[in-house]
Amino acid sequence: MCGKIFTIVFVAIAVLMALLAIFLPPEHIEYLIVVSKFFDVMLPVLAVGALLKYLCKCPGCAAKSDCCKKDDQSNGAKCH
């Protein structure tokens, strides 16, 4: 549920920035470019962090989900 909320928030921000880029007068676009550059720098850093987290995760440990709990009961694997 929490993941859906974050997704909706970021999609709304992206749509809002796109609409502002279309409708703002040219003098006010400078602020929007600063915000856009912030996300341009932030996204690759977050992507590398997510990739490293994925690669360093032990193969027996899955995210805590209903699937993981079912696997725990059937084969004795532990999820942390």
C-alpha positions as CSV (number, residue, x, y, z in Angstrom):
1,M,0.0,0.0,0.0
2,C,2.8,2.4,0.9
3,G,4.5,1.8,-2.5
4,K,1.3,2.8,-4.3
5,I,1.1,6.0,-2.4
6,F,4.7,6.9,-3.3
7,T,4.1,6.0,-6.9
8,I,1.0,8.2,-7.1
9,V,2.9,11.1,-5.4
10,F,5.8,11.0,-7.8
11,V,3.6,10.6,-10.9
12,A,1.6,13.6,-9.7
13,I,4.8,15.6,-9.2
14,A,6.0,14.7,-12.7
15,V,2.7,15.7,-14.3
16,L,2.7,18.9,-12.3
17,M,6.2,19.8,-13.5
18,A,5.2,19.0,-17.1
19,L,2.2,21.3,-16.8
20,L,4.2,24.1,-15.2
21,A,6.8,23.8,-18.0
22,I,4.1,24.3,-20.6
23,F,2.1,27.1,-19.0
24,L,4.6,29.2,-17.0
25,P,6.0,32.3,-18.6
26,P,9.7,32.1,-19.7
27,E,10.9,34.2,-16.7
28,H,9.6,31.6,-14.2
29,I,11.0,28.5,-16.0
30,E,14.4,29.0,-14.3
31,Y,13.1,27.7,-11.0
32,L,11.6,24.6,-12.7
33,I,14.9,23.9,-14.3
34,V,16.7,23.9,-10.9
35,V,14.2,21.4,-9.6
36,S,14.5,19.3,-12.7
37,K,18.3,19.2,-12.4
38,F,18.0,18.1,-8.7
39,F,16.1,15.1,-9.9
40,D,18.5,14.5,-12.8
41,V,21.3,14.2,-10.3
42,M,19.4,12.3,-7.6
43,L,17.9,9.5,-9.8
44,P,21.2,7.8,-10.9
45,V,22.4,7.8,-7.3
46,L,19.1,6.1,-6.1
47,A,19.3,3.7,-9.0
48,V,22.8,2.6,-8.1
49,G,21.8,2.2,-4.4
50,A,18.8,0.1,-5.4
51,L,21.0,-2.1,-7.7
52,L,23.6,-2.6,-4.9
53,K,20.9,-3.5,-2.4
54,Y,19.5,-6.0,-4.9
55,L,22.9,-7.5,-5.7
56,C,24.0,-7.8,-2.1
57,K,20.8,-9.5,-0.9
58,C,21.3,-13.1,0.0
59,P,19.5,-15.5,-2.4
60,G,17.6,-17.3,0.4
61,C,16.1,-14.0,1.7
62,A,13.2,-12.5,-0.1
63,A,11.2,-9.4,0.7
64,K,8.8,-10.0,3.5
65,S,5.6,-10.8,1.6
66,D,2.8,-13.3,1.6
67,C,4.8,-15.4,-0.8
68,C,7.8,-15.4,1.5
69,K,5.7,-16.4,4.5
70,K,4.2,-19.3,2.5
71,D,7.8,-20.4,1.5
72,D,8.8,-20.3,5.2
73,Q,6.2,-22.8,6.2
74,S,6.8,-25.1,3.3
75,N,10.7,-25.4,3.1
76,G,11.9,-23.8,6.3
77,A,13.7,-20.9,4.7
78,K,14.1,-17.8,6.9
79,C,13.4,-14.3,5.6
80,H,14.9,-11.4,7.6
